[in-house]
């Protein structure tokens, strides 16, 4: 790595410039890099903005140490009537690049294993010509939506056109939502869905009629027409995803022989040590904190506050029906806590110390401190984690 630094006084300033450059590179701060170079350097580079991006991509991992093995050779130059010193140095850098290279391999293998399982489910569905409806259920933030989208792609690979429907779009308006024992809105209740509209549209679709799907706005708490028209053709399969998809009451009017049921859940298998395991619910809670902040206008404090109600609803409305599934799909990724750490930690830090939810936020932060963060840029655009982190190639 070869760099030229100009300083008005001594070698110490050149070294400080190098430290500043390294800090800017590691934080991916392009503006900070630009400010370290003169207008002349900008002009000579031709395209410094592109060069900065190349530098960011080249410098992988975290800096461990650096040393100079050639130089500095010092040259005096005259610039606008002033004499400057030029320090020409060659440095060796040691980074944690090997750690990230290993992380990339873990990410690639984890993603491939998930895709292999999804492909197997799609092949099994294709082998059963009587199936006209695929139902995908699972607890909150288990990744049902991305599972639905990736399974739909695999169905296409098997010559089947999927017709996807999300139960999240069938919520009733917020003020019509049933209340739980504490008087709070019970979004986990089956009756938080507009069952009349859902059943009417399912019947229309199976008759080959065209329907306009609803769209639920989680910010305003209102259901409205989406403008999206949908119609099933001969040989199509309806793919329905939502927390209640396996509840027999939801699709009681459809014969069981026409259904294929998938249960998705984030079953974490990581142990912190020989005695402490990572609760499966922590994975999902962290996912939900990120998703609620990005998509539903809820703070980490709000999400943590509602979590026990969510868990109670899962025990009542979701878990009793998981054994009805034809296939189980584990959506947990072995690398995901390292990947979501950088996004969720700042959200947890915003939880005020003087509120009831702070203890849980502190526990989650403490638990995340055991993991080294890995760059999200290594995660594929089709990854299930992109549903929560952003940057997905799927439209949600």
N, C-alpha and C positions, 0 to 999 in steps of 0.2 A: 504494500500500500504506500503510495508516494504523494505527499502533500507539500505545497509551498505556502509559507506564512510570511507576511510582512509586518514588521513591528518598528516603532520609533525608538525603542530603547534597548531591550535585552532579550536574552534567551528565555527568561521566565515568562515574558508576555506571550512568546510563541507557544510555550507549553500550555499556558492558560487557554490559548486559542484552540489548541488540540483537544483539551478537556471539554471545552464548550462544544466543539464539533462532534465529539463522541456522544455527549449527552443529547444533542439534537438528533443524531442518527438513531440512538436507542429509543427516543421518545417519538420518532417519526415526525418531527417538527420541521417541516420544509421551510417555513418562514424563518426559523432560528438559523437554519443552515445558510439561507440567502444573506442574512444580515452579517455573517462572518466574512463575506467576500466583497471586494470593492467593485465599483462600476466597471473598471478595466477588466477584472476577472470575469464579470458577467459577459462583457463584449467578446472576450477571447474564447469563452466556452462554447459560443454558438447557440447552444440550447441547454442552459443550466438546469431548467426545470426538469427536463427529461433525465439529465445526469443525476439529479438528486433522487429521482424515483429508482433509477438503476442502483444507486448506492444503497438506498433503503432495502432493496430486494437482495443485494449482495451480502450485506452485513446481517448475518443470521445469529440468533441467540443473544445471550446477555454477555457483556464484557467481563472477563475474568482478570486479565492483565495485559499490559503492552510494554514493549521496550524498543529502544532505537538500536538498530544494528549498523546503520550507516549515517554519518553526519552528526550534528548539523554542519553543513558547509555554509558559511556566511558570506553573502555578497552585498555590496553597497550599490544602491540604485538611486537615481534622481527622478523624482516625480513631482511635477508642478513646483519646481524650485526648492523642494525639500529632499533631504537624503533619507532613504529608508534602508533597513537591513532586510535581506531575504534569507530565510532559513530553509534549506533544502534537506529534508530528513526522510529516512526510510524506516518504517516501523513494522514490527511483528505484533500481531494481536492474537490473543487466545480468548475464545468465546465458548459458550456452552452449546455450540452448534450441534455437537453429537447428540446431546439430550433432545434437541428439537428434531433432529433427523430420526431418532428413535421414536419420538412422539408421532411423527408423520406416518411411520410404518404401523404403529398401533391404530391410528385413525383409519388408515386405509383398510386394514384387516377388519376392524370393527364394522366399518360401513359395508364391506363386502359380505360379511356374515349376515348382516341384517337383510341386505338385498337378496342373498341366497334364500333366506327363509321366506321372504315375501314372494319371490318367484315360485317357490315350492307351493305356497298357499294358492297362488293363481293357477298353477298347473292342476292342483286338486279340484279347484272350482270348475276348470274347463273340462275335467274328466267326468263331471256330473251334469249332463245336459238338462236335467230337470230343474236345476237351480236358476231362479229368476231374480233373487234378491240376496245381496250380501250385507250383513249387519255387523258393524264394527263398533264395539263398546269398550269402555275402560274408565277408570277414575279420572279425576281432574288432572290436566296437564300430562297425561300419559302419552301424548303424541298421536291421538286418533286421526286428526285431520291430515297430517303428512302420511300416516300409514294408509289412509284412504287414497290419497293422491298417488303414492308409489304403487299401491296394489292396482289402481286403475291403469297405470302404465303397463304393468305386467299382464293385465287382462287383455290389453290391446295386443301385446306380443303373442297372445294365444288366440288371436282372431275374434275377441269379444269386445264390443263397444260398451264401456261403462257409462251409466247415467248417475252421477254423484249428487247426493243430497246431504246437507249438514243439519242435524237437529238443532244446533245452536241458533239457526235462523227461524225456528218455530217457537221461540219464547213469546209468551204473552207480554203486553205492555207492563212495565215495572209495577204500576199501581195495582195491577190485577194478579200479581204474583202471590201465591199463598205464603202465609207466615209460619215460622217455626215456633217452638215452645217458648222462645225468648222474645217473640214479637218481631223478629228480623225477617227479611225476605228470604224464603227458602228456595233458592235457585236449583237445588239438587232434587227437589220434588218432581215426580213425573208430571204433576198437574201444573208445573210452571210452564209446560209446553201447551201450545194451542192444538190439542189432540183432534179437535173437530176439523180444523183446516188440514192438518197432516193426513188424517185418514181419508178426507175427501180427495186430496190431491194424489195420494197413493192409488186410490181406486181409479181416478181419471187416467193416470199414467199406465196402469195395467190394462185399461181399455183402449190404449193407443191415442188418447186425447192429449192435447197440448195444455200445459199449465204454466203460470207465471209464479216463480218461487218468491217467497218473502225474503226480506233482509232485516235482521235485527241489529239495531244500533246500540251497542253496549254503553256508549257515552251518554246518549239521551234516554236510553231505556225504552225506546219505541220500535215497534215493528212497522215496516213499510214495504211496498212493492219493490222488487229489485230490478225489474225490467228484463230479467233473465227468463227466457221462455225455454221450456224443456218438453221433449216428447220421446217416448220409447218406441223403437222399431222392432221388428221381428229379430230375435236373437240377442237383443240388448239385455244387460243385467243392471238392475238398480243397486247402487252402492250407497248405503245409509250409514252415517257415522254420528255418534253422540253417546253421552253417558248412559242413556236409557235404551240403547239399541237392542240389548238382549232381554229387556223386560217383555215377557209374553203379552202383557196388556197393550203394549204399543202397537203390535202388528197382529192382534188376535184374529183379524178378518182374513189373514193370508195363511194358507196351509203350510205347515212346518216343512213338508217335503220340498217346497220351493225356496227354502231359506238356507243360507250358509252363514254360520256365526263365527266371528273372530273376536277374541278378547285381548286387548292390548294393555299392558301394564309395565311400568318401569321397575323391574325387579333387580335392584342393586345387589351385586355379589362381592363388593369390596369390603375388606376388613382393615380398620386402622391399625390393629395389632391382633394378638391372639385372643383378646377378650372383648374388644369393642368393634362392633360392626356398624355400618352406615345404614340407618333406617331408610327403607324404601320411600317413605313419605317425605324425607328431607329432599331427595332428588326432585320430586314433583313440586314441592313447595318452592324451591329455588327457581325452577322453571316458571312457575306461575307468577312469582314476584316480578320476573323480567317481562313476561307476557302482559301482565296487568298494567305495568308501567308504560309499555310501548303501545298497547292496543286498546286499553280500556280506561285509561286515565286514573288508575288507582295507585296509590303509594304503597311502599313495602309495609308500612304500618297498617294500612287498610286491609291488605291481603293477609297479613299475619292475624289480624283481628278476626277475620272471617274464616280462617283455616279450620278451626274446631267445628264450626257449623258445616263446612264442606265435608270434613271427615265423618261427622255424624250422618250426613246425607248419603255418603258412599256406603256406610255400613247398612243403611236401611234400603237404599234404592239400587245399588250397583253390585256389591260383592255377592249378594245371595244368588245372582244369576250367572256368575262367571263359569260355573260348572256346566252350563248349557252350551258352551262354545264348542265348535268343531275344531278350532285351531286356537292356540295360545301364542301370542307374539310379545316377546320381551323388547321393549323400546329403550331400555337403559343402555348407555354406552360406557365402556370402561374408562374412557378418557374425559367424559363430559364435565365432571366437577372442575377439572383443570381448565376446561374450555370456557365455562360460564363464569368462572371466578371474577374475571376483570369487569364483567357487566353487572353482576349482582352485588358485589361488595360495596360500591358507591351508593346503591339504593338502600342497603342495610344500614350504612353509616348515617343516613338521613333520619332514621327513626330517633325521635327525641328521648333523652335519658329519663325524663320525668313522666313517661307514659308506660302503661301496662305491657305493651308489646316489646319494650326495649330488651327485656331479659331474653326473649326468644331471638331477637335480632342479634344480640351479643353472642348467644350460643352458636348461631349459624356462622357468624364471622369467625369465631374461635375455631370451629370445625373446619372452615375453609382455609384457615391458616396452615393446615397440614399439607396443602396441595400447592405445587408450583403451577403458575399460570402458563398456558401455551397459547400461541397466536391463533386467533380465529380464522385468519386467512387460509389456514391449511385445511379447514373443514369444507367438504364439497357443498355446492349450492343446492344439491338435492338431499342433503342430510336432514334427518329428523330434527336435529338440534336447531337448524335454521328456522324452524317454526317459532322458536323462542328468541334466538339471538338476532334474527334478521338476516338479510342477504340471501334469502332463498330464491331459487328459480321458479318456485311455485307461487301462485297468487292465492292469498288467503282472504 
